[in-house]
Amino acid sequence: MRVKRLWVWVLLYASAVAQPGGSDAIAAAIERDGCTSLQASKVKVCQYNYAVDNRPVDAISFQPPGEGPFPGALLIPGHERTAKHQIALGVRLASEGIAAVSVTQPGYGGSQGPGDYVGPKTIKVLTEGYRKFQKEAFVDAHRIGIYGYSRGGMAASLLVLEIDDVKAAVFGAGVYDFQKAYDEVTIPGIRANMMAETGMTAEAIRLRSAILRMDRLKCPVLILHGDADKNVPVSQAIALRERLTVLKKDFEIKIFPGREHGIGPEAGDMTVEFLKRRLK
């Protein structure tokens, strides 16, 4: 049964990016022409770059075929990832009738930094991307969700507390209690980045700890995490689950036994299913 489900997912994935060369070819096409329409799915993929405080931001949009407006989703990649790394997910969502935009965080790819480990500058860049996308004629401004993974998951958890009209959110392998993560992470490079980009001051920790302000959460949430994650300990997801339970918030959670930081294709499956169910 598991093999059959995986094969079905592979077929769906292949159909979503049915373009010679897959995601790399799509990235090359929009780099060259600005936009491209995929042959199989008729999804339109475009460069969606913008600027915040005179600094360029790297972004890609995904428009479903047919008449809109469509529900939408802001996609946030993680550390050392860019909007191009989310082409497959963006195309898949658009193929399912959900418009999407992926925004590269400051300090990565074409988004000028320096990065601030999902601090105020990053949140400002993502908020402006969300609002810009919300104004597109093909987007239903009242049905927009947020997805993020790793640093992107952390960003999503903070962004939903700042934007009051988000309708659903997916947090994948994110940090929600910044001090707890710093204390428990065993990879020296991650701890060094946390210190270098934030200074680990009391204010920096507070601003980056969504768990402290989850009473402000207004939308349903899906939490995804691997219980063997060394980059972001699974205790982050467990702590968030406990906090949301106390607050009686609407959430779902899936902890994947034996999975490390990269959970695998099931994370994409659950993300698409959740956003379809909650936005459409």
N, C-alpha and C positions, 0 to 999 in steps of 0.2 A: 504493500500500500504506500509506504514511504517513497519507494523508487518511482511508482506511478505519479505521485504528487510532484516529485522533483522534476520528472520528465515534462509534465504539464507546465510547470513554471518555466523550464528552459524554452519550451515552444512559445509561451507568451512573451518571454524576454526577447527571443529572436525576432518575433513579429513586431515588437515595439520599436526595435532599432533596425528594422529591415532597410538597410542602406549599406551598399558595399563598404566594408571596413568598419561598420558599426559606429560606436560613439566617437572614435577618432575621426572618421570620415565626416560625421555631422559637425564636429568641432572645426575641422578644416574648411568645410563648406560655409559656415557662418562667419568664419574669420575672413574668408575671401569675398563673400557676397552679401554679408549682413544677415540674410535669412535663407532658409532652405525648407522645402516641403517634402516630407517623407513619402515615398511611393506607396508603401503598403498601408500605413495608418492615416495618411493625409494630414498628419500633425505638422504644424508650422513651428519651426525652431528659429529663434532670432537672437542676435546680440542685443542685450538690454542694458548696456553700460550707462552709468550716470555719474554724477559728481556730488560730493558732500564736502563742504568747506574747501572747495577748489582742489580736492583730491579725487582722482578717478576711482570708480568702483566697478568691478568686473561682475557682470550678471548675464544670465541667459533666460529667455522666456520660452514658454511652450504653450501653443494655442491649439485647442482641439478643433477637429473639422466640424463643419455645420454651423448652425445659427446659435449665437450666444444670447444673453450672457451666461457664462459657465461659473460654477463654484471654482474657487482658486486655492492655491497653496503656496506659501513661501517656503523654500527649501534652503537649509543652511548647512553647508559642508563643515567638516571639522578641521583639525590641525593638519597642516600641509596638504589640504585638499582645496579645490576650487570649484566654481560652478560647473566646469567641464566634467568633473567626476560624478555629477548628478544628472548627466544627460539621460542615462538609461531610465532612471526613476522619473524624471520629468516627462519623457516621452510616454512612459507607461501610464502615468496619471492622465496625461492629455488624451491618450487613446481610450481611457475610461470616462472621458468627459469632464475632467478636472483640469482647468488651466493651472499653470505653475510658473514660478520664477525662482531661479537659484541665484543666490547672492554670495559672492566670495567675501569672506571676512577681511578687514584691513590687515595688511602685512603679508598677504598670500596672493600669488598669481598677479593679476592686473589691478588688484585693489591696494592702493598705496597705504602704507602703515605710518609709524610702526604699530604692531599689534599691541593690545592692552589686555589680553587674556579675558575677552568678553566683558570688558569694562564699558564705561559710558560712551567712548568713541565708537566702539563696535555696535552697541545698542542703537546709537544715533544713525549709523549707516544702514542698519537693518530696518529700523523704523521708517526711514525715508524711502527705502526700497519697497516696503509693504504699502505705504501710502501711495506711491507712484503707481504700483501695480493695481491697486484698488480702483484707480481712476480710469483704467483701460475699458474701452467700450465692450470688449469681449468677456469682461470679468464681472460677476455678480458681487458688488461691493459689500453685500450683507451676508455672504457665505464664503468666508476665507479662513483657512486653517494654516498651521505652521508645523513644519517637520524639521528636526535637526538631529545630527548624530555626533557623538563625542563632544568636542567644543561646540559644535552646532546644537547638540542636545541641551547643553548648558545654556546656550544663547536662547534657544526656544523657551526654556523654562523661565528665563528672565523677561523675555519679550512679551509673553502672555500677561505678565503683571503690569506692563506699561501700556499695552494696547487693549482697550476695553471692549473692542468689537470682534475679537478672534472667536471663531465658532468651534474649533477643535484643535488639538495639538498632540504631536507625537514627540516624546523625549527618548532618544536612543543613546544609551551608554553615556549619560551626562553626569556632570558634577552639580550637585544641588546644595551641598554644605561645603563651602570652600576650605574652611579650616580643617574639617574632618578629613577631607580628601588629602590635603597637604600632610596631615599627620599619618595617614594610612598608606599612601602611595609608596611603593618600594623602589620605583625606577628613579634613579638620581636625576636624569635629564628632565623629567616632568616636574619634579620639585624645584629644580633650578629655574625652569621657565616660569613657574608660578611666582617665585620670588623675584626674578628679574623683571617681569612684566607688571607686577603689582606692588612690590615692596612688602607685601603681607602686612600692611597696616590694618588697624581695626576697621577703618572706613572702607578700605579696599576689599576686605573680607566680607563685610556686610553687604556691599553693593553686588557682590558676585555670589551671594548665597540666597537663591530663590526660596529655599525651604523656610527662611525666616519670615517671608511675606506671603505665604500660600493662602492666607485668609482672603487675599485679593483675587484669587483665581475664580474666573467666571465661566470657563469652558470645560468640556470633558477632555480628559487626557488619557493617552496610551503610553505606558512606560515599558521600555524594552531594555533588557540587560542580560549579559552572560554571567553566570555565577563563577567563572574562572577568569574573569577580566582582571588583568594585572595593571592596565593603564588607569582604569577607573574602577575601584573596588565595588563589588555588588552591594556593599553596605550603603552606598549612596541611594540606590533604588529602594532598598528596604526601608531606609530612614524616611524617604519621601512617601512611600506607601503608608507608613505608620502615621505620618503627619496628615496626609490627606484623609485617612480613615478617621482620625480624631476630628477633623474639620468637616467631615461628612460631605466631601467633594465627590463629584462624578468622575471616576477614573477606572481604568483597566490596567492590568500589569501582566507581563509575561517575562519570567526569568528562565533563561535557557540553560539547562544543566550541562556542564562541561564546556560551554562556549566561552571563548576569550573575547577580546575587544571587538573583533569582527564577527558578528553573530552568524552571518550567512544569509541565504536567500529568503528564509522565513521572515526576517525582519522587514524586507520589502513587501512580501505578501501581506503581512499583518498591517503594515502602514497603508497600503492601497485599500484594503478592505475596510479599515477603520475610517479613513477619510471619505470613502464612498458612502459608508453608512451614516456618518455624522454630518456630512455636508450636502449630500444629494437627497 
